[in-house]
């Protein structure tokens, strides 16, 4: 019979042949070590994305779209480095989105904030 060791503490395992850990503590410790750094990075990024979305949502309010200065966006705490996707219009304009809320620099220092309703092309939003 082949001796197997716990993946976490290296103690000899007894019992089932498919057992990989000696107890729940070792199993949890092992999995926490493996997934903690990657999961923590994702958690940090998602927190920043949600914050950006909330800022855009609050600034837009009930409006279809608004114009706002870059200074106000920065004061509100918008981090321009975090986005979920971009959309290029037929006119060559590139909207930057954080989930369903997006912005477009329409002139230096002035941004247009929009909400992209599900399955609504940007061209339709431009006409409103």
C-alpha positions as CSV (number, residue, x, y, z in Angstrom):
1,X,0.0,0.0,0.0
2,X,1.4,3.4,-1.1
3,X,1.8,6.0,1.7
4,X,0.3,9.4,0.9
5,X,1.0,12.7,2.6
6,X,-1.4,15.6,3.4
7,X,-0.9,18.4,0.7
8,X,-0.8,21.0,3.5
9,X,1.1,19.6,6.5
10,X,2.8,16.6,4.9
11,X,1.6,14.1,7.6
12,X,0.9,10.6,6.5
13,X,-2.8,10.1,5.5
14,X,-4.9,7.3,6.9
15,X,-8.3,6.3,5.6
16,X,-9.8,6.6,2.1
17,X,-7.5,6.1,-0.9
18,X,-8.6,9.4,-2.5
19,X,-8.0,11.5,0.6
20,X,-5.7,14.5,0.0
21,X,-5.8,16.3,3.4
22,X,-5.7,15.0,7.0
23,X,-8.5,17.3,8.1
24,X,-10.7,20.3,7.3
25,X,-8.2,22.8,8.7
26,X,-5.4,21.6,6.3
27,X,-7.9,21.6,3.4
28,X,-9.0,25.1,4.1
29,X,-5.5,26.4,4.7
30,X,-4.2,24.8,1.4
31,X,-7.1,26.3,-0.6
32,X,-6.8,29.7,1.0
33,X,-3.1,29.9,0.1
34,X,-3.8,29.0,-3.5
35,X,-6.7,31.3,-4.1
36,X,-6.2,34.2,-1.8
37,X,-3.8,36.3,-3.9
38,X,-5.8,35.9,-7.1
39,X,-9.1,36.4,-5.4
40,X,-7.9,39.4,-3.5
41,X,-6.8,41.1,-6.8
42,X,-10.2,40.4,-8.4
43,X,-11.9,41.8,-5.3
44,X,-9.9,45.0,-5.4
45,X,-10.6,45.5,-9.2
46,X,-14.3,44.8,-8.8
47,X,-14.5,47.2,-5.9
48,X,-13.0,50.0,-8.1
49,X,-15.3,49.1,-11.0
50,X,-18.4,49.2,-8.8
51,X,-17.2,52.6,-7.3
52,X,-16.8,54.0,-10.8
53,X,-20.3,52.7,-11.8
54,X,-21.9,54.2,-8.7
55,X,-20.2,57.6,-9.4
56,X,-21.5,57.7,-13.0
57,X,-24.9,56.5,-11.8
58,X,-25.2,59.3,-9.2
59,X,-24.0,62.0,-11.5
60,X,-26.4,61.0,-14.3
61,X,-29.4,60.6,-12.0
62,X,-32.7,60.4,-13.9
63,X,-31.3,62.1,-17.0
64,X,-30.7,60.3,-20.3
65,X,-27.3,62.0,-20.6
66,X,-25.4,64.9,-19.1
67,X,-22.3,67.0,-19.8
68,X,-19.8,67.3,-17.0
69,X,-16.3,68.6,-16.6
70,X,-13.3,66.3,-16.0
71,X,-12.6,68.2,-12.8
72,X,-16.0,67.2,-11.4
73,X,-15.5,63.6,-12.4
74,X,-12.1,63.5,-10.6
75,X,-13.6,65.3,-7.5
76,X,-16.3,62.7,-7.4
77,X,-13.6,60.0,-7.3
78,X,-13.9,58.5,-10.8
79,X,-10.8,56.4,-11.6
80,X,-10.3,56.6,-15.4
81,X,-8.0,53.5,-15.4
82,X,-10.8,51.1,-14.6
83,X,-13.4,50.3,-17.2
84,X,-15.4,47.2,-18.3
85,X,-15.5,47.8,-22.1
86,X,-15.5,50.4,-24.9
87,X,-17.8,51.0,-27.8
88,X,-16.8,52.6,-31.0
89,X,-19.5,54.5,-32.9
90,X,-19.9,54.7,-36.6
91,X,-18.6,58.3,-36.3
92,X,-15.4,57.0,-34.8
93,X,-16.2,58.1,-31.2
94,X,-15.1,55.8,-28.4
95,X,-17.4,55.5,-25.4
96,X,-15.7,54.1,-22.3
97,X,-18.1,52.1,-20.1
98,X,-18.2,50.8,-16.6
99,X,-20.9,48.3,-16.8
100,X,-24.0,50.1,-18.3
101,X,-22.8,53.6,-17.6
102,X,-20.4,55.2,-20.0
103,X,-18.7,58.5,-20.9
104,X,-17.2,60.2,-23.9
105,X,-14.9,63.1,-24.0
106,X,-16.8,65.5,-26.4
107,X,-14.3,68.3,-26.0
108,X,-11.1,68.8,-24.0
109,X,-12.1,68.5,-20.3
110,X,-15.8,68.0,-21.0
111,X,-17.5,64.6,-20.9
112,X,-20.8,63.2,-21.9
113,X,-22.2,60.6,-19.4
114,X,-24.7,58.1,-20.8
115,X,-26.5,55.0,-19.7
116,X,-26.6,52.2,-22.3
117,X,-29.9,50.5,-21.9
118,X,-29.7,46.8,-22.6
119,X,-29.2,46.0,-26.3
120,X,-29.4,49.7,-27.3
121,X,-26.8,50.7,-29.9
122,X,-24.8,53.8,-29.2
123,X,-26.0,55.3,-32.4
124,X,-29.6,55.3,-31.0
125,X,-28.4,57.0,-27.9
126,X,-26.7,59.8,-29.9
127,X,-30.0,60.7,-31.5
128,X,-31.7,61.3,-28.2
